Amino acid sequence: MPVGGSAGYGVAMAEQVKGPASYFPSIEKKYGQPIAHWKSFLAAMPEARHSDMVAMLKTDHGVGHGHANAIVAHYRAEHGL
């Protein structure tokens, strides 16, 4: 098959997102807000534990457990927490 053919040979594939960020497209679609929106709430509670951040997103904003966990895990990794 020639380079760039219909089977995709020779075409650079976009690197697949892994880890918590892999949930971001579905989170943004489901809740209608960008990830930065959710992270702004976390920034207001820098001393909180992971579980407390997850609980806040769930109880105060109706985010599902898995989605809240993904947002918090990514936020904490970004900030070295």
Backbone as CSV, one residue per row, in Angstrom:
resi,resn,N_x,N_y,N_z,CA_x,CA_y,CA_z,C_x,C_y,C_z
1,MET,0.851,-1.166,0.000,0.000,0.000,0.000,0.898,1.230,0.000
2,PRO,0.576,2.256,-0.763,1.394,3.457,-0.804,1.334,4.227,0.513
3,VAL,2.362,5.023,0.757,2.410,5.853,1.948,1.210,6.792,1.946
4,GLY,0.549,6.880,3.082,-0.617,7.755,3.191,-1.872,7.151,2.607
5,GLY,-1.842,5.870,2.283,-2.996,5.199,1.693,-4.139,5.074,2.671
6,SER,-5.210,4.472,2.203,-6.432,4.412,3.005,-6.282,3.608,4.286
7,ALA,-5.280,2.728,4.359,-5.107,1.939,5.572,-4.325,2.706,6.630
8,GLY,-3.829,3.904,6.298,-3.138,4.724,7.270,-1.663,4.427,7.402
9,TYR,-1.113,3.590,6.536,0.304,3.293,6.595,1.102,4.537,6.267
10,GLY,2.104,4.828,7.083,2.966,5.969,6.830,2.376,7.289,7.302
11,VAL,1.186,7.257,7.829,0.568,8.478,8.334,0.806,8.530,9.833
12,ALA,1.295,9.676,10.305,1.549,9.813,11.735,0.229,9.768,12.493
13,MET,0.169,8.928,13.474,-1.031,8.808,14.286,-0.892,9.751,15.484
14,ALA,-1.950,10.411,15.855,-1.931,11.259,17.037,-1.726,10.369,18.251
15,GLU,-0.902,10.832,19.176,-0.659,10.051,20.386,-1.930,9.996,21.215
16,GLN,-2.296,8.804,21.615,-3.523,8.626,22.389,-3.313,9.108,23.820
17,VAL,-4.260,9.877,24.324,-4.198,10.382,25.690,-4.440,9.228,26.650
18,LYS,-3.653,9.169,27.711,-3.773,8.103,28.692,-3.989,8.693,30.075
19,GLY,-4.355,7.866,31.005,-4.529,8.305,32.376,-5.808,9.097,32.575
20,PRO,-5.856,9.883,33.655,-7.076,10.625,33.970,-7.555,11.532,32.838
21,ALA,-6.633,12.110,32.084,-7.012,13.025,31.000,-7.816,12.334,29.907
22,SER,-7.744,11.014,29.849,-8.513,10.302,28.826,-10.022,10.450,29.052
23,TYR,-10.423,10.811,30.265,-11.835,11.017,30.584,-12.324,12.418,30.232
24,PHE,-11.411,13.357,29.977,-11.785,14.758,29.830,-12.811,15.024,28.734
25,PRO,-12.690,14.442,27.542,-13.728,14.715,26.526,-15.130,14.316,26.991
26,SER,-15.255,13.172,27.641,-16.584,12.747,28.085,-17.073,13.593,29.257
27,ILE,-16.164,14.041,30.113,-16.549,14.917,31.229,-17.083,16.239,30.684
28,GLU,-16.353,16.812,29.742,-16.776,18.092,29.166,-18.111,17.960,28.436
29,LYS,-18.309,16.857,27.758,-19.562,16.636,27.040,-20.727,16.452,28.017
30,LYS,-20.519,15.639,29.043,-21.601,15.326,29.973,-22.029,16.529,30.812
31,TYR,-21.046,17.304,31.300,-21.359,18.380,32.239,-21.368,19.766,31.590
32,GLY,-20.950,19.862,30.330,-21.025,21.121,29.599,-20.072,22.211,30.051
33,GLN,-19.018,21.813,30.737,-18.022,22.778,31.206,-16.624,22.274,30.853
34,PRO,-15.685,23.191,30.585,-14.308,22.754,30.338,-13.665,22.254,31.636
35,ILE,-12.638,21.472,31.524,-11.950,20.925,32.693,-11.437,22.042,33.591
36,ALA,-11.008,23.152,33.000,-10.520,24.289,33.790,-11.584,24.785,34.775
37,HIS,-12.837,24.677,34.402,-13.932,25.077,35.291,-13.887,24.258,36.574
38,TRP,-13.750,22.956,36.445,-13.741,22.074,37.609,-12.462,22.259,38.418
39,LYS,-11.353,22.455,37.733,-10.078,22.648,38.433,-10.074,23.950,39.222
40,SER,-10.844,24.942,38.794,-10.884,26.208,39.537,-11.460,26.000,40.938
41,PHE,-12.403,25.080,41.091,-12.934,24.775,42.413,-11.872,24.108,43.287
42,LEU,-11.057,23.284,42.672,-10.004,22.584,43.418,-8.918,23.548,43.873
43,ALA,-8.650,24.559,43.058,-7.630,25.550,43.406,-8.004,26.312,44.674
44,ALA,-9.295,26.387,44.963,-9.765,27.098,46.148,-9.596,26.274,47.423
45,MET,-9.154,25.028,47.290,-8.985,24.163,48.472,-7.649,23.422,48.408
46,PRO,-6.528,24.175,48.384,-5.205,23.566,48.164,-4.747,22.603,49.252
47,GLU,-5.262,22.755,50.453,-4.836,21.886,51.559,-5.688,20.634,51.703
48,ALA,-6.742,20.533,50.904,-7.663,19.404,51.034,-7.034,18.104,50.534
49,ARG,-7.503,17.009,51.117,-7.069,15.686,50.665,-7.770,15.347,49.350
50,HIS,-7.203,14.370,48.645,-7.782,13.887,47.388,-9.254,13.537,47.590
51,SER,-9.531,12.750,48.614,-10.903,12.287,48.845,-11.857,13.440,49.140
52,ASP,-11.380,14.479,49.807,-12.232,15.633,50.097,-12.538,16.425,48.832
53,MET,-11.565,16.512,47.943,-11.781,17.196,46.661,-12.810,16.437,45.822
54,VAL,-12.666,15.117,45.781,-13.619,14.280,45.046,-15.019,14.452,45.634
55,ALA,-15.115,14.399,46.949,-16.413,14.534,47.607,-17.066,15.882,47.295
56,MET,-16.282,16.956,47.257,-16.819,18.282,46.956,-17.388,18.320,45.542
57,LEU,-16.668,17.786,44.564,-17.169,17.785,43.185,-18.455,16.964,43.081
58,LYS,-18.511,15.872,43.807,-19.696,15.011,43.771,-20.896,15.674,44.444
59,THR,-20.718,16.142,45.670,-21.853,16.643,46.439,-22.284,18.050,46.028
60,ASP,-21.321,18.920,45.768,-21.656,20.314,45.449,-21.998,20.541,43.981
61,HIS,-21.484,19.665,43.101,-21.626,19.920,41.665,-22.214,18.753,40.874
62,GLY,-22.515,17.649,41.532,-23.163,16.530,40.870,-22.301,15.754,39.892
63,VAL,-20.981,15.849,40.054,-20.064,15.112,39.177,-19.997,13.668,39.668
64,GLY,-20.029,12.716,38.758,-19.934,11.304,39.125,-18.590,10.974,39.739
65,HIS,-18.547,9.895,40.512,-17.327,9.538,41.237,-16.110,9.361,40.323
66,GLY,-16.262,8.582,39.265,-15.124,8.337,38.374,-14.627,9.609,37.708
67,HIS,-15.560,10.449,37.285,-15.170,11.705,36.641,-14.508,12.647,37.649
68,ALA,-15.071,12.735,38.846,-14.480,13.582,39.887,-13.082,13.096,40.232
69,ASN,-12.912,11.807,40.353,-11.612,11.230,40.675,-10.586,11.553,39.588
70,ALA,-10.984,11.466,38.328,-10.074,11.764,37.217,-9.648,13.233,37.240
71,ILE,-10.585,14.134,37.478,-10.262,15.565,37.534,-9.296,15.847,38.674
72,VAL,-9.591,15.305,39.847,-8.748,15.541,41.022,-7.364,14.933,40.836
73,ALA,-7.292,13.715,40.334,-5.988,13.067,40.133,-5.125,13.886,39.180
74,HIS,-5.721,14.368,38.103,-4.963,15.168,37.138,-4.530,16.492,37.754
75,TYR,-5.420,17.145,38.451,-5.118,18.426,39.100,-3.955,18.247,40.098
76,ARG,-4.053,17.229,40.931,-3.018,17.022,41.952,-1.671,16.671,41.327
77,ALA,-1.685,15.908,40.253,-0.428,15.576,39.567,0.195,16.841,38.948
78,GLU,-0.637,17.688,38.370,-0.160,18.946,37.787,0.496,19.860,38.816
79,HIS,-0.015,19.808,40.041,0.441,20.709,41.091,1.374,20.037,42.102
80,GLY,1.801,18.835,41.792,2.749,18.140,42.656,2.200,17.829,44.042
81,LEU,0.922,17.577,44.097,0.283,17.288,45.395,0.128,15.792,45.614
